[in-house]
């Protein structure tokens, strides 16, 4: 029993998230739907950087709303696929975190597909995980404003992208797990308040991660 408990929280969280996130192929199908809608409305293909930004904004809006709905996390497994699997792996403890990260990685997987269609499947996954985790960790750890957090998170993403993929992702999961655990302990007050706070936090956090992703993928280096 002690060995099971002693398993690093970051490793368990990583296992849960990697089990329930969408595949690059699934992300490609989602993005294809947005491209078709864009073509129908504008009578042309979304080829310019500005066109891609417009599609990205729709994707960020969608996942931010889904993330807000997941604020009451585990109560809605039919709404957010993978909740049951996350509970089984994590025992319910960090399920909210796993579901929030799943949606952010899913969003980043779609955003990578919008901007970087030529990358290999593995490179798309690495990029999506790195952007989502680095952006999320920085936002949760920071006490600064959104603009400052975005810039710091962008630099963090570039920094992590230069390292070995598997080591990078493992390190990020560890950092995210520690940061979210500290935040959860700090706000462990009434349940109703926690749910409301979690919902709004998830929404804002997902939008910030989305903006960081677009800045990185559109190569807005500042």
C-alpha positions in Angstrom: 0.0 0.0 0.0 2.8 2.4 0.9 4.4 1.9 -2.5 1.3 2.9 -4.3 0.8 6.0 -2.2 4.5 6.9 -2.7 4.2 7.0 -6.5 5.0 10.6 -7.5 1.8 12.7 -8.0 3.2 14.1 -11.2 3.7 10.6 -12.7 0.1 9.6 -11.8 -1.2 12.8 -13.3 0.8 12.3 -16.4 -0.5 8.8 -16.9 -4.1 10.0 -16.4 -3.8 12.9 -18.8 -1.9 11.0 -21.5 -4.6 8.3 -21.3 -7.6 10.6 -21.9 -6.3 13.3 -24.3 -7.4 13.3 -27.9 -5.0 12.1 -30.6 -3.5 14.3 -33.3 -5.7 12.5 -35.8 -8.8 13.4 -33.8 -7.6 17.0 -33.5 -7.2 17.1 -37.3 -10.9 16.1 -37.7 -12.0 18.8 -35.4 -9.9 21.4 -37.2 -11.2 20.2 -40.6 -14.7 21.0 -39.4 -13.6 24.6 -38.6 -11.9 24.9 -42.0 -15.0 23.8 -43.8 -17.2 26.3 -41.9 -14.7 29.0 -42.7 -14.7 28.1 -46.4 -18.5 28.0 -46.5 -18.7 31.4 -44.9 -15.9 33.2 -46.7 -15.9 31.2 -50.0 -12.1 30.6 -49.8 -9.7 28.4 -47.9 -8.2 29.7 -44.7 -4.6 30.1 -45.9 -3.3 33.4 -44.4 -2.0 33.7 -40.9 -4.9 36.0 -40.1 -7.4 33.3 -41.3 -5.6 30.8 -39.0 -5.9 33.2 -36.1 -9.6 33.5 -36.6 -10.0 29.7 -36.6 -7.8 29.5 -33.5 -10.0 32.0 -31.7 -13.0 29.8 -32.3 -11.2 26.8 -30.9 -10.0 28.7 -27.8 -13.6 29.9 -27.2 -14.9 26.3 -27.5 -12.4 24.8 -25.1 -12.6 27.6 -22.6 -16.4 27.1 -22.3 -15.9 23.3 -22.0 -13.2 23.9 -19.3 -15.6 26.2 -17.4 -18.2 23.5 -17.5 -15.7 21.0 -16.1 -15.2 23.3 -13.1 -17.7 21.0 -11.4 -15.5 18.4 -12.8 -16.3 14.9 -12.1 -20.0 15.5 -11.9 -20.4 15.4 -15.6 -18.5 12.4 -17.1 -21.0 12.3 -20.1 -20.0 15.9 -21.0 -16.2 15.5 -20.7 -15.0 12.1 -22.1 -12.3 10.4 -20.0 -13.5 11.5 -16.5 -14.2 8.0 -15.5 -10.7 6.8 -16.6 -9.0 9.7 -14.7 -10.9 8.8 -11.6 -9.8 5.2 -11.9 -6.1 6.2 -12.3 -6.0 9.0 -9.7 -8.6 7.7 -7.2 -10.5 11.0 -7.5 -7.8 13.1 -5.8 -6.5 15.1 -8.7 -9.3 14.3 -11.2 -10.3 18.0 -11.6 -6.7 18.9 -12.5 -6.4 16.0 -15.0 -9.7 17.0 -16.7 -8.6 20.6 -16.9 -5.3 19.7 -18.4 -6.9 17.2 -20.8 -9.0 20.0 -22.2 -6.0 22.4 -22.5 -3.9 19.7 -24.2 -6.8 18.9 -26.6 -7.1 22.6 -27.4 -3.4 22.9 -28.0 -3.5 19.8 -30.2 -6.1 21.5 -32.3 -4.2 24.7 -32.4 -1.0 22.9 -33.5 -3.0 21.4 -36.3 -4.2 24.8 -37.4 -0.6 26.3 -37.6 1.7 23.3 -38.0 0.0 20.7 -40.3 3.4 19.4 -41.6 4.7 18.2 -38.3 4.9 14.5 -37.5 2.4 13.0 -35.1 4.9 12.7 -32.3 6.1 16.3 -32.8 2.5 17.6 -32.7 1.9 15.7 -29.4 5.1 17.0 -27.9 4.4 20.6 -28.9 0.8 20.5 -27.7 1.7 19.0 -24.3 4.6 21.4 -23.8 2.5 24.5 -24.6 -0.4 23.4 -22.5 1.6 22.4 -19.4 4.1 25.3 -19.5 1.3 27.9 -20.0 -0.9 26.3 -17.3 2.0 26.0 -14.8 3.1 29.6 -15.3 -0.4 31.0 -15.0 -1.2 29.1 -11.8 2.2 30.0 -10.2 2.2 33.7 -11.1 0.6 36.5 -9.2 1.1 39.0 -12.0 -1.3 40.2 -14.7 -2.4 38.2 -17.7 -0.2 40.0 -20.2 2.9 39.5 -18.1 2.0 35.8 -17.5 1.6 35.3 -21.3 5.1 36.7 -22.0 6.7 34.6 -19.3 4.8 31.5 -20.4 5.9 32.0 -24.0 9.6 32.2 -22.9 9.0 29.1 -20.8 7.6 27.2 -23.7 10.5 28.1 -26.0 12.9 27.1 -23.2 11.3 23.7 -22.7 11.0 23.0 -26.5 14.8 22.9 -26.6 15.0 20.0 -24.2 14.5 16.2 -24.8 10.7 15.6 -25.3 10.1 12.9 -22.7 12.2 14.6 -20.0 10.5 17.9 -20.7 7.0 16.6 -20.4 7.8 14.6 -17.2 9.3 17.8 -15.6 6.3 19.9 -16.6 3.8 17.4 -15.2 5.8 17.4 -11.9 5.7 21.2 -11.8 2.0 21.4 -12.7 1.1 18.8 -10.1 3.0 20.7 -7.3 1.5 24.1 -8.3 -2.1 22.9 -8.6 -1.8 21.0 -5.3 -0.6 24.1 -3.5 -3.4 26.2 -5.0 -6.0 23.5 -4.1 -4.8 23.5 -0.5 -4.9 27.3 -0.3 -8.5 27.5 -1.4 -9.8 24.4 0.4 -12.9 26.1 1.9 -16.6 25.7 1.3 -17.4 23.2 -1.5 -19.9 25.6 -3.3 -17.3 28.4 -3.4 -14.7 26.0 -4.6 -16.8 24.9 -7.5 -17.6 28.4 -8.6 -13.9 29.5 -8.3 -12.8 26.4 -10.2 -15.2 27.1 -13.0 -14.1 30.7 -13.5 -10.4 29.8 -13.0 -10.6 27.0 -15.6 -12.2 29.4 -18.1 -9.5 32.1 -17.7 -6.7 29.7 -17.5 -7.7 28.0 -20.7 -8.0 31.3 -22.5 -4.5 32.3 -21.4 -3.0 29.0 -22.4 -4.8 29.4 -25.8 -3.3 32.9 -26.3 0.2 31.6 -25.4 -0.3 28.7 -27.9 -1.2 31.1 -30.7 1.7 33.4 -29.9 4.1 30.5 -30.0 2.6 28.8 -33.1 2.2 32.0 -35.0 5.8 32.8 -34.0 5.0 36.1 -32.4 8.4 36.4 -30.8 8.7 39.4 -28.5 
